[in-house]
Amino acid sequence: MNRTLATEFILLGFSKDFRVNIFLFLLFLVIYIVTVIGNVLIISLIITAPNLHTPMYFFLFVLSLVDLCMSTSVVPRLLADLLSTLRLISLGACTIQFYSLLLMSGTESFLLVLMAYDRYIAICRPLHYRILMRWSICYRLTALLWIISFLVVILPCLLMPIDLCYPNDINHYMCETLAVMQLACDKIYFNELSMFLSSFISLFLPFLFVIVSYACIISSVLRIHSTERSKAFSTCTSHITVVVLFYGTAIIMYFGPSFQYSTNQGKYFSLSYIICPLLNPLIYSLNNKEVKDTSRKLIVRVFIPQ
């Protein structure tokens, strides 16, 4: 059977209305600028402030790096397309964005598990914290989550590549997995099964682990003194907020029925790729006294020299 493989694709985006696109351009430009500033600030604070050299802030440092990569792999291309009438993307560029998003989202999913484990040990096993979360273990766990993310999320896609055919319209603003799969030339039953298993391992199981971890944390927090309880709840609340937004939208996208893949719902749910990197530094800085105090000291040191 003769077929023509697509070598470039058209991203349909959100709208063809120029005024709507100008509004969206300004909106996403502001979001991207705040995202970059917020995450760079968190990274800078953690590097320069000795009091933030702890496992908890080390994982937050890694999260900010992942968020910067995730946002940069999506938003600059989106901004350019919003000002373009022909939103063509080459197969190579689409492939790079496709795998970048998979790797970053998979890594963040496992990283949130690691951060939940860190908080569990700190609150539920405080006497063992220095042993269980010593720096050598933190470095190994961080390297391990990148390796697991590659093996679980990226490797199955590399082993089972999909041929993409015309029509080459992608009903999305980026090369997102479910949207790209709609252009498959052949039946992709095994690819869908592989994607379901990968999503189960990289989304559902981590989400379940985080929920169990925080159930244990809340149980322990309720037994400690009221003066310490508020600080513990404040730390956990910021993490729970990120977890619900990140896992919630991803689970809705990847565990919905297959007939929903081609609808517009996916592109709006996938805004979590843009919103989570924006909210992470804001949530952690607004709910964390140490970060706020360190930020004030840095601002005073920079703008009010002694």
Contacts in CASP RR format, 6 or more apart in sequence:
PFRMAT RR
TARGET T0000
AUTHOR 0000-0000-0000
METHOD contacts of the structure
MODEL  1
MNRTLATEFILLGFSKDFRVNIFLFLLFLVIYIVTVIGNVLIISLIITAP
NLHTPMYFFLFVLSLVDLCMSTSVVPRLLADLLSTLRLISLGACTIQFYS
LLLMSGTESFLLVLMAYDRYIAICRPLHYRILMRWSICYRLTALLWIISF
LVVILPCLLMPIDLCYPNDINHYMCETLAVMQLACDKIYFNELSMFLSSF
ISLFLPFLFVIVSYACIISSVLRIHSTERSKAFSTCTSHITVVVLFYGTA
IIMYFGPSFQYSTNQGKYFSLSYIICPLLNPLIYSLNNKEVKDTSRKLIV
RVFIPQ
3 163 0 8 1.000
3 165 0 8 1.000
3 185 0 8 1.000
4 165 0 8 1.000
4 166 0 8 1.000
5 163 0 8 1.000
5 164 0 8 1.000
5 165 0 8 1.000
5 185 0 8 1.000
6 91 0 8 1.000
6 164 0 8 1.000
6 165 0 8 1.000
6 166 0 8 1.000
6 168 0 8 1.000
6 183 0 8 1.000
7 90 0 8 1.000
7 91 0 8 1.000
8 88 0 8 1.000
8 89 0 8 1.000
8 90 0 8 1.000
8 91 0 8 1.000
8 168 0 8 1.000
9 88 0 8 1.000
9 89 0 8 1.000
9 91 0 8 1.000
9 94 0 8 1.000
9 164 0 8 1.000
9 168 0 8 1.000
9 169 0 8 1.000
9 170 0 8 1.000
9 175 0 8 1.000
9 183 0 8 1.000
10 86 0 8 1.000
10 87 0 8 1.000
10 88 0 8 1.000
10 89 0 8 1.000
10 168 0 8 1.000
10 169 0 8 1.000
10 170 0 8 1.000
11 81 0 8 1.000
11 87 0 8 1.000
11 89 0 8 1.000
11 170 0 8 1.000
11 172 0 8 1.000
11 173 0 8 1.000
11 174 0 8 1.000
11 175 0 8 1.000
12 87 0 8 1.000
12 169 0 8 1.000
12 170 0 8 1.000
12 171 0 8 1.000
12 172 0 8 1.000
12 173 0 8 1.000
13 81 0 8 1.000
13 87 0 8 1.000
13 171 0 8 1.000
13 172 0 8 1.000
13 173 0 8 1.000
13 267 0 8 1.000
14 20 0 8 1.000
14 21 0 8 1.000
14 24 0 8 1.000
14 173 0 8 1.000
14 267 0 8 1.000
15 21 0 8 1.000
15 24 0 8 1.000
21 82 0 8 1.000
21 83 0 8 1.000
22 82 0 8 1.000
24 82 0 8 1.000
25 79 0 8 1.000
25 82 0 8 1.000
25 83 0 8 1.000
28 75 0 8 1.000
28 78 0 8 1.000
28 79 0 8 1.000
28 82 0 8 1.000
28 274 0 8 1.000
29 79 0 8 1.000
31 75 0 8 1.000
31 274 0 8 1.000
31 275 0 8 1.000
31 278 0 8 1.000
32 71 0 8 1.000
32 75 0 8 1.000
32 76 0 8 1.000
32 79 0 8 1.000
32 274 0 8 1.000
34 278 0 8 1.000
35 67 0 8 1.000
35 68 0 8 1.000
35 71 0 8 1.000
35 75 0 8 1.000
35 274 0 8 1.000
35 277 0 8 1.000
35 278 0 8 1.000
35 281 0 8 1.000
36 68 0 8 1.000
36 71 0 8 1.000
38 64 0 8 1.000
38 281 0 8 1.000
38 282 0 8 1.000
38 285 0 8 1.000
39 64 0 8 1.000
39 65 0 8 1.000
39 67 0 8 1.000
39 68 0 8 1.000
39 71 0 8 1.000
39 277 0 8 1.000
39 280 0 8 1.000
39 281 0 8 1.000
40 64 0 8 1.000
40 68 0 8 1.000
41 281 0 8 1.000
41 285 0 8 1.000
41 295 0 8 1.000
42 60 0 8 1.000
42 61 0 8 1.000
42 64 0 8 1.000
42 281 0 8 1.000
42 284 0 8 1.000
42 285 0 8 1.000
42 291 0 8 1.000
43 61 0 8 1.000
43 64 0 8 1.000
43 65 0 8 1.000
43 68 0 8 1.000
44 298 0 8 1.000
45 52 0 8 1.000
45 291 0 8 1.000
45 294 0 8 1.000
45 295 0 8 1.000
45 298 0 8 1.000
46 52 0 8 1.000
46 53 0 8 1.000
46 57 0 8 1.000
46 58 0 8 1.000
46 60 0 8 1.000
46 61 0 8 1.000
46 64 0 8 1.000
47 61 0 8 1.000
48 298 0 8 1.000
49 294 0 8 1.000
49 297 0 8 1.000
49 298 0 8 1.000
51 290 0 8 1.000
51 294 0 8 1.000
52 290 0 8 1.000
52 291 0 8 1.000
52 294 0 8 1.000
55 118 0 8 1.000
55 133 0 8 1.000
55 135 0 8 1.000
55 138 0 8 1.000
56 115 0 8 1.000
56 118 0 8 1.000
56 119 0 8 1.000
56 122 0 8 1.000
58 138 0 8 1.000
58 142 0 8 1.000
59 111 0 8 1.000
59 114 0 8 1.000
59 115 0 8 1.000
59 118 0 8 1.000
59 138 0 8 1.000
59 142 0 8 1.000
60 115 0 8 1.000
60 284 0 8 1.000
62 111 0 8 1.000
62 142 0 8 1.000
63 108 0 8 1.000
63 111 0 8 1.000
63 112 0 8 1.000
63 115 0 8 1.000
63 280 0 8 1.000
64 280 0 8 1.000
64 281 0 8 1.000
66 104 0 8 1.000
66 107 0 8 1.000
66 108 0 8 1.000
66 111 0 8 1.000
67 108 0 8 1.000
67 276 0 8 1.000
67 277 0 8 1.000
67 280 0 8 1.000
67 281 0 8 1.000
68 277 0 8 1.000
69 100 0 8 1.000
69 104 0 8 1.000
70 100 0 8 1.000
70 101 0 8 1.000
70 104 0 8 1.000
70 105 0 8 1.000
70 108 0 8 1.000
70 273 0 8 1.000
70 276 0 8 1.000
70 277 0 8 1.000
71 273 0 8 1.000
71 274 0 8 1.000
71 277 0 8 1.000
71 278 0 8 1.000
73 96 0 8 1.000
73 97 0 8 1.000
73 100 0 8 1.000
73 101 0 8 1.000
73 104 0 8 1.000
74 97 0 8 1.000
74 101 0 8 1.000
74 174 0 8 1.000
74 273 0 8 1.000
74 274 0 8 1.000
75 274 0 8 1.000
77 89 0 8 1.000
77 93 0 8 1.000
77 97 0 8 1.000
77 174 0 8 1.000
78 173 0 8 1.000
78 174 0 8 1.000
78 274 0 8 1.000
81 87 0 8 1.000
81 173 0 8 1.000
89 97 0 8 1.000
89 175 0 8 1.000
91 164 0 8 1.000
94 175 0 8 1.000
94 180 0 8 1.000
95 175 0 8 1.000
97 174 0 8 1.000
97 175 0 8 1.000
98 175 0 8 1.000
98 176 0 8 1.000
98 177 0 8 1.000
98 180 0 8 1.000
99 154 0 8 1.000
99 157 0 8 1.000
101 174 0 8 1.000
101 175 0 8 1.000
101 176 0 8 1.000
101 177 0 8 1.000
101 273 0 8 1.000
102 153 0 8 1.000
102 154 0 8 1.000
102 157 0 8 1.000
102 177 0 8 1.000
103 149 0 8 1.000
103 150 0 8 1.000
103 153 0 8 1.000
103 154 0 8 1.000
105 153 0 8 1.000
105 250 0 8 1.000
105 273 0 8 1.000
106 149 0 8 1.000
106 152 0 8 1.000
106 153 0 8 1.000
106 202 0 8 1.000
107 145 0 8 1.000
107 146 0 8 1.000
107 149 0 8 1.000
108 246 0 8 1.000
108 276 0 8 1.000
109 149 0 8 1.000
109 202 0 8 1.000
109 203 0 8 1.000
109 206 0 8 1.000
109 246 0 8 1.000
109 247 0 8 1.000
109 250 0 8 1.000
110 145 0 8 1.000
110 148 0 8 1.000
110 149 0 8 1.000
110 202 0 8 1.000
110 206 0 8 1.000
111 145 0 8 1.000
112 206 0 8 1.000
112 210 0 8 1.000
112 239 0 8 1.000
112 242 0 8 1.000
112 243 0 8 1.000
112 246 0 8 1.000
112 247 0 8 1.000
113 145 0 8 1.000
113 206 0 8 1.000
113 209 0 8 1.000
113 210 0 8 1.000
114 141 0 8 1.000
114 142 0 8 1.000
114 145 0 8 1.000
115 239 0 8 1.000
116 209 0 8 1.000
116 210 0 8 1.000
116 213 0 8 1.000
116 214 0 8 1.000
116 239 0 8 1.000
116 243 0 8 1.000
117 213 0 8 1.000
118 133 0 8 1.000
119 213 0 8 1.000
119 214 0 8 1.000
119 217 0 8 1.000
119 235 0 8 1.000
119 236 0 8 1.000
119 239 0 8 1.000
120 213 0 8 1.000
120 216 0 8 1.000
120 217 0 8 1.000
121 128 0 8 1.000
121 129 0 8 1.000
121 132 0 8 1.000
121 133 0 8 1.000
122 129 0 8 1.000
122 133 0 8 1.000
123 217 0 8 1.000
123 220 0 8 1.000
123 221 0 8 1.000
123 232 0 8 1.000
123 236 0 8 1.000
124 216 0 8 1.000
124 217 0 8 1.000
124 220 0 8 1.000
125 132 0 8 1.000
149 202 0 8 1.000
152 198 0 8 1.000
152 201 0 8 1.000
152 202 0 8 1.000
153 198 0 8 1.000
153 202 0 8 1.000
156 194 0 8 1.000
156 195 0 8 1.000
156 197 0 8 1.000
156 198 0 8 1.000
157 194 0 8 1.000
160 190 0 8 1.000
160 191 0 8 1.000
160 194 0 8 1.000
162 180 0 8 1.000
162 181 0 8 1.000
162 184 0 8 1.000
162 185 0 8 1.000
162 188 0 8 1.000
162 191 0 8 1.000
163 184 0 8 1.000
163 185 0 8 1.000
163 186 0 8 1.000
164 180 0 8 1.000
164 183 0 8 1.000
164 184 0 8 1.000
164 185 0 8 1.000
165 183 0 8 1.000
165 184 0 8 1.000
165 185 0 8 1.000
167 183 0 8 1.000
168 183 0 8 1.000
170 179 0 8 1.000
170 180 0 8 1.000
170 182 0 8 1.000
170 183 0 8 1.000
171 179 0 8 1.000
171 182 0 8 1.000
171 262 0 8 1.000
171 264 0 8 1.000
171 267 0 8 1.000
172 179 0 8 1.000
172 266 0 8 1.000
172 267 0 8 1.000
172 270 0 8 1.000
173 267 0 8 1.000
174 270 0 8 1.000
174 273 0 8 1.000
176 266 0 8 1.000
176 267 0 8 1.000
176 270 0 8 1.000
177 195 0 8 1.000
178 253 0 8 1.000
178 254 0 8 1.000
178 261 0 8 1.000
178 266 0 8 1.000
179 261 0 8 1.000
179 266 0 8 1.000
179 267 0 8 1.000
181 188 0 8 1.000
181 191 0 8 1.000
181 192 0 8 1.000
181 195 0 8 1.000
181 261 0 8 1.000
182 261 0 8 1.000
182 262 0 8 1.000
184 191 0 8 1.000
192 258 0 8 1.000
195 254 0 8 1.000
196 254 0 8 1.000
196 255 0 8 1.000
199 250 0 8 1.000
199 254 0 8 1.000
199 255 0 8 1.000
203 247 0 8 1.000
203 250 0 8 1.000
203 251 0 8 1.000
203 254 0 8 1.000
203 255 0 8 1.000
204 251 0 8 1.000
204 255 0 8 1.000
206 247 0 8 1.000
207 243 0 8 1.000
207 247 0 8 1.000
207 248 0 8 1.000
207 251 0 8 1.000
210 243 0 8 1.000
210 247 0 8 1.000
214 236 0 8 1.000
214 239 0 8 1.000
214 240 0 8 1.000
217 232 0 8 1.000
217 236 0 8 1.000
218 236 0 8 1.000
221 229 0 8 1.000
221 232 0 8 1.000
221 233 0 8 1.000
221 236 0 8 1.000
222 229 0 8 1.000
224 232 0 8 1.000
231 289 0 8 1.000
234 287 0 8 1.000
234 288 0 8 1.000
234 289 0 8 1.000
235 287 0 8 1.000
235 288 0 8 1.000
237 287 0 8 1.000
238 283 0 8 1.000
238 284 0 8 1.000
238 286 0 8 1.000
238 287 0 8 1.000
238 288 0 8 1.000
241 279 0 8 1.000
241 283 0 8 1.000
242 276 0 8 1.000
242 279 0 8 1.000
242 280 0 8 1.000
242 283 0 8 1.000
245 272 0 8 1.000
245 275 0 8 1.000
245 276 0 8 1.000
245 279 0 8 1.000
246 272 0 8 1.000
246 276 0 8 1.000
249 269 0 8 1.000
249 270 0 8 1.000
249 271 0 8 1.000
249 272 0 8 1.000
250 272 0 8 1.000
252 269 0 8 1.000
253 266 0 8 1.000
253 269 0 8 1.000
253 270 0 8 1.000
260 266 0 8 1.000
284 291 0 8 1.000
285 291 0 8 1.000
285 292 0 8 1.000
285 295 0 8 1.000
286 292 0 8 1.000
END
